[in-house]
Amino acid sequence: MHCCMAGRRSCWTRMCGWALYGRCAGCWNWVEDADHSMTRSPGPRECRAQHTHMERTGHHTEVKMDTRLEVIVVGGGIAGMACAVQLVEQAGPRPLRIRIIAKESVSGSNSFAAQGGMAAVWHPADSTASHVRDTLTVGEGRNDPAVVRRVVREGPAVVRTLLGMGAAFDTNEAGQLVLAREGGHTMARVVHHLDRTGAEIVRVLQRKVHALPAISVLDERAVDLIVEHGRCVGVRTLAPGTDRFTDRHAHVVVLATGGVGQVYQHTTNPPGATGDGIAMAIRANVPLRDMAFVQFHPTALYTGETGTAFLISEAVRGAGATLLRPDGRPLMAGIHPQGDLAPRNVVARTIARVMARTRAPHVWLDTAPIGVRHFAREFPAITARCREQGIRAGRDRIPVMPAAHYLCGGIRTDGAGRTSLKGLYALGECAGSGLHGADRLASNSLLEALVIPRHAAKCMLRDFPKHTPPPDHTNTGASATAPTSRATAAMPNSDALRRTMTMHGGILRTTHGLHLALSRMDRANTTVEQAWQRGDHGEDVLVQRNLVATSRAILHAALAEPLSIGTHWINPVRK
Ligand SMILES: Cc1cc2nc3c(=O)[nH]c(=O)nc-3n(C[C@H](O)[C@H](O)[C@H](O)COP(=O)(O)OP(=O)(O)OC[C@H]3O[C@@H](n4cnc5c(N)ncnc54)[C@H](O)[C@@H]3O)c2cc1C
């Protein structure tokens, strides 16, 4: 342990405010970090008690007392990690402790699964105005134009930052970024790393997170928000294998819990995408927005199984593949001027109608126009997955079907991730920032997950001193209820609930179907909440509680939209 000001093992001459003999000077707890140098963010990793630290300012001559900003980020995907990194970078020498709470490793996140890329104005012939226009067109005017402008304007800066962090986006022989064109875009503007863009961005962010001692990652599941006197002051969590809740307190809580795809039978989202953050927000009476707008990706690999389906990226159609009906005729001919690259909701709906009419379980994606070699070079992950199914990508037709892919709405926030509940932010896919409106322009979500955290971090650092700091950080005392693992009698059948959502709350909706689904979900909600109140907090109840709450929010929002718009298509007359 070195004193950060004197640079020696112990500091006898000056009060530096940090470590003497390896203990935190503020609270006298042992400090684990070996080095609080000037260039690193000061902040012991596991110094838990609430206290003040000395903050060095200006030319390091002036010393003032300052409260350490405590932030809990729920979710370790791109939005959560970007927020944590931004906080450290913007805080400078200001004391800070950020705990990322993630219920599973980042490979189980939507971020890791992202294939196609991130949209940004990069080509000299492209413009902010054009990207904004495309976003508003696909969102059918339901977007918040100010948020759209903010996110689009900062796209190039985000690309530069990622390149600076070592992201290996695809380049041509001249070293220029290769830009792909995806559905709804009038320009090629999607930067990518093969068909594993999300994993590449995760890689560079994760490296950064691990290098910053102010950030720690806890392997826990957040269960509920802790709200006191109209302010979010923490989260209740459950660690794997433990039988007690922990109340973790912070000045600011950030929900970055990702998607809701598991509400449906077929989804491109991983199993953990159960809408946890949205359900927590609902239980804390935090308003949502645009929940009716669930984007279905037109081309998930059909295998005959339900659950998580492998995505065949839109970039494959961008590279020349075409959709065919079950009988082999072109599917999108005469449907939309952009043909196979029409907005996703148009393509998904067309496929859903064809499948319903022909009773076929899938349609075809003809990859022959791309060629085997080119396909393997551009889309190695898709090639490998197809091979497992006995399909030669680049030559064969791939059986595809639509699958729930992206929630355009979420927890209502402003352009800096602030919700209406003080102390609570929401970022990434669980947030309804207004960027997407009624449908998401392809590859805008990774951009959102990287831009909005910059502004969120700024607000947190600016606003937090006015808040009353929480009295302590963790509490496993009397307020925590012991969860039980006993099996729950008469719990609703998860598969049946997912089938209900797919049939009535999915791509093709009717007023009658939505009411039917809602009454089933209401009954399921009563059962699950009763189990919860009885103290049955097993995995089944934990997951269903969130799935049912999220499903009900989608159905209510869909019923409040009498007209079809964006991803929401409703036929009110069909009974
Ligand atoms: C197959 C696929 C391909 C995609 N391709 C693209 C693309 O090409 N371009 C694009 O822009 N977008 C794409 N998307 C969408 C994009 O990946 C996501 O919208 C974005 O990555 C969301 O990031 P996030 O950080 O908000 O959420 P996620 O990356 O999903 O992270 C959520 C995190 O929250 C954690 N979590 C959830 N609940 C809890 C809880 N209760 N307690 C603790 N932790 C919790 C999870 O473990 C995870 O770490 C794709 C999505 C999928 C599924």
The ligand as an SDF file (V2000), in Angstrom:
LIG
                    3D

 53 58  0  0  0  0  0  0  0  0999 V2000
  -29.2350  -11.4820  -31.4350 C   0  0  0  0  0  0  0  0  0  0  0  0
  -29.2120   -9.9900  -31.2910 C   0  0  0  0  0  0  0  0  0  0  0  0
  -28.5820   -9.2190  -32.2470 C   0  0  0  0  0  0  0  0  0  0  0  0
  -28.5610   -7.8370  -32.1220 C   0  0  0  0  0  0  0  0  0  0  0  0
  -27.9030   -7.1070  -33.0610 N   0  0  0  0  0  0  0  0  0  0  0  0
  -27.8250   -5.7720  -32.9050 C   0  0  0  0  0  0  0  0  0  0  0  0
  -27.0720   -4.9920  -33.8170 C   0  0  0  0  0  0  0  0  0  0  0  0
  -26.4670   -5.5030  -34.7470 O   0  0  0  0  0  0  0  0  0  0  0  0
  -27.0350   -3.6470  -33.6270 N   0  0  0  0  0  0  0  0  0  0  0  0
  -27.6910   -3.0260  -32.6010 C   0  0  0  0  0  0  0  0  0  0  0  0
  -27.6240   -1.8060  -32.4810 O   0  0  0  0  0  0  0  0  0  0  0  0
  -28.3930   -3.7570  -31.7090 N   0  0  0  0  0  0  0  0  0  0  0  0
  -28.4680   -5.0980  -31.8290 C   0  0  0  0  0  0  0  0  0  0  0  0
  -29.1730   -5.8280  -30.9230 N   0  0  0  0  0  0  0  0  0  0  0  0
  -29.7700   -5.1450  -29.7810 C   0  0  0  0  0  0  0  0  0  0  0  0
  -28.6830   -4.7670  -28.7920 C   0  0  0  0  0  0  0  0  0  0  0  0
  -27.7680   -5.8170  -28.6850 O   0  0  0  0  0  0  0  0  0  0  0  0
  -29.2520   -4.4890  -27.4220 C   0  0  0  0  0  0  0  0  0  0  0  0
  -30.3360   -3.6280  -27.4990 O   0  0  0  0  0  0  0  0  0  0  0  0
  -28.2200   -3.8430  -26.5180 C   0  0  0  0  0  0  0  0  0  0  0  0
  -27.0280   -4.5670  -26.5510 O   0  0  0  0  0  0  0  0  0  0  0  0
  -28.7690   -3.7820  -25.1210 C   0  0  0  0  0  0  0  0  0  0  0  0
  -27.7350   -3.5180  -24.2320 O   0  0  0  0  0  0  0  0  0  0  0  0
  -28.0790   -3.3870  -22.7000 P   0  0  0  0  0  0  0  0  0  0  0  0
  -26.7950   -3.1400  -22.0130 O   0  0  0  0  0  0  0  0  0  0  0  0
  -29.1820   -2.4400  -22.5160 O   0  0  0  0  0  0  0  0  0  0  0  0
  -28.6730   -4.8240  -22.2810 O   0  0  0  0  0  0  0  0  0  0  0  0
  -27.9630   -6.2440  -22.2470 P   0  0  0  0  0  0  0  0  0  0  0  0
  -26.7790   -6.2820  -23.0870 O   0  0  0  0  0  0  0  0  0  0  0  0
  -29.0070   -7.2630  -22.4900 O   0  0  0  0  0  0  0  0  0  0  0  0
  -27.4770   -6.3740  -20.7440 O   0  0  0  0  0  0  0  0  0  0  0  0
  -28.3940   -6.5790  -19.6960 C   0  0  0  0  0  0  0  0  0  0  0  0
  -27.6350   -6.9680  -18.4530 C   0  0  0  0  0  0  0  0  0  0  0  0
  -28.5090   -6.9280  -17.3360 O   0  0  0  0  0  0  0  0  0  0  0  0
  -28.3250   -8.0850  -16.5460 C   0  0  0  0  0  0  0  0  0  0  0  0
  -29.5530   -8.2910  -15.8020 N   0  0  0  0  0  0  0  0  0  0  0  0
  -30.8120   -8.4350  -16.2720 C   0  0  0  0  0  0  0  0  0  0  0  0
  -31.6740   -8.5660  -15.2460 N   0  0  0  0  0  0  0  0  0  0  0  0
  -30.9410   -8.4870  -14.1140 C   0  0  0  0  0  0  0  0  0  0  0  0
  -31.2480   -8.5610  -12.7280 C   0  0  0  0  0  0  0  0  0  0  0  0
  -32.4840   -8.7660  -12.2810 N   0  0  0  0  0  0  0  0  0  0  0  0
  -30.2450   -8.4450  -11.8360 N   0  0  0  0  0  0  0  0  0  0  0  0
  -28.9630   -8.2750  -12.2500 C   0  0  0  0  0  0  0  0  0  0  0  0
  -28.6210   -8.2090  -13.5510 N   0  0  0  0  0  0  0  0  0  0  0  0
  -29.5950   -8.3080  -14.4620 C   0  0  0  0  0  0  0  0  0  0  0  0
  -27.9820   -9.1630  -17.5500 C   0  0  0  0  0  0  0  0  0  0  0  0
  -27.3430  -10.2380  -16.9270 O   0  0  0  0  0  0  0  0  0  0  0  0
  -27.0580   -8.3720  -18.4780 C   0  0  0  0  0  0  0  0  0  0  0  0
  -25.7740   -8.3120  -17.9260 O   0  0  0  0  0  0  0  0  0  0  0  0
  -29.2020   -7.2130  -31.0270 C   0  0  0  0  0  0  0  0  0  0  0  0
  -29.8320   -7.9870  -30.0630 C   0  0  0  0  0  0  0  0  0  0  0  0
  -29.8390   -9.3660  -30.1880 C   0  0  0  0  0  0  0  0  0  0  0  0
  -30.5180  -10.1860  -29.1390 C   0  0  0  0  0  0  0  0  0  0  0  0
  1  2  1  0
  2  3  1  0
  2 52  2  0
  3  4  2  0
  4  5  1  0
  4 50  1  0
  5  6  2  0
  6  7  1  0
  6 13  1  0
  7  8  2  0
  7  9  1  0
  9 10  1  0
 10 11  2  0
 10 12  1  0
 12 13  2  0
 13 14  1  0
 14 15  1  0
 14 50  1  0
 15 16  1  0
 16 17  1  0
 16 18  1  0
 18 19  1  0
 18 20  1  0
 20 21  1  0
 20 22  1  0
 22 23  1  0
 23 24  1  0
 24 25  2  0
 24 26  1  0
 24 27  1  0
 27 28  1  0
 28 29  2  0
 28 30  1  0
 28 31  1  0
 31 32  1  0
 32 33  1  0
 33 34  1  0
 33 48  1  0
 34 35  1  0
 35 36  1  0
 35 46  1  0
 36 37  1  0
 36 45  1  0
 37 38  2  0
 38 39  1  0
 39 40  1  0
 39 45  2  0
 40 41  1  0
 40 42  2  0
 42 43  1  0
 43 44  2  0
 44 45  1  0
 46 47  1  0
 46 48  1  0
 48 49  1  0
 50 51  2  0
 51 52  1  0
 52 53  1  0
M  END
$$$$
